[in-house]
Amino acid sequence: HMGDRWQISTGAGAVSATILVNAAGAWADEVARRADVVPIGITAYRRTVVQLVTDPAPPATMPHIADIAGNFYFKPEAGGRLWLSPHDETKVEPGDVQPEEIDVATAIDRFENVVDWRITKLERRWAGLRSFAPDRLPVYGFAPDSPGFFWCAGQGGFGIQTAPAAAALAAAVLLGLAPDASVAAIDPARYAPGRFHALA
């Protein structure tokens, strides 16, 4: 940060801006540290999903089914496939995560204990990162300790579902405008990064 501008060096050259938006997902705290901004405690957790072929195949109209205790969820996917997760939430460092065999086995065991379907094939397995702020609410707003540093982080694995509303809310705060009708009832102060500094 030089004067009122952020300076970023890339392989393609330098970039300068008055506002730096930190939308780095699980790496948001690392971006903050590199910008000399106080991190807010964004933590990454690994989530595992497997794609199965089952007999019978799940009906396309079957809803998303989640265990009330939070031990698994499954849902139908295109082509008669089934997506299954052990609803794992393993704290990890941000990085390119891979599914752990124990999490895959746990998912299948939990599934087989609640349905009488036969798994005929485990087609795919993958893992992804979900990132949360300490209070598990997303963070949208300017850092109170660093003018021009805007947080857009901590969506907790719901980024795709919440993106339209999150973008509308973040844009209104970022640009200092009244939020559009789709998010007008949401108080942006609830998601401001200053809530963590008040606790420090």
HELIX and SHEET records of a PDB file:
HELIX    1   1 GLY A   25  TRP A   27  5                                   3    
HELIX    2   2 ALA A   28  ARG A   34  1                                   7    
HELIX    3   3 ALA A   78  GLY A   80  5                                   3    
HELIX    4   4 GLU A  101  GLU A  112  1                                  12    
HELIX    5   5 GLY A  159  LEU A  175  1                                  17    
HELIX    6   6 ALA A  181  VAL A  183  5                                   3    
HELIX    7   7 PRO A  188  TYR A  191  5                                   4    
HELIX    8   8 GLY A  194  HIS A  197  1                                   4    
SHEET    1   A 2 TRP A   6  THR A  10  0                                        
SHEET    2   A 2 GLY A  13  ALA A  17 -1                                        
SHEET    1   B 3 LEU A  20  ASN A  22  0                                        
SHEET    2   B 3 PHE A 149  ALA A 153  1                                        
SHEET    3   B 3 VAL A 139  PHE A 142 -1                                        
SHEET    1   C 5 ILE A  65  ALA A  66  0                                        
SHEET    2   C 5 TYR A  73  GLU A  77 -1                                        
SHEET    3   C 5 ARG A  81  SER A  85 -1                                        
SHEET    4   C 5 THR A  43  ASP A  55 -1                                        
SHEET    5   C 5 THR A  90  VAL A  92 -1                                        
SHEET    1   D 5 ILE A  65  ALA A  66  0                                        
SHEET    2   D 5 TYR A  73  GLU A  77 -1                                        
SHEET    3   D 5 ARG A  81  SER A  85 -1                                        
SHEET    4   D 5 THR A  43  ASP A  55 -1                                        
SHEET    5   D 5 ARG A 118  PHE A 132 -1                                        
END                                                                             
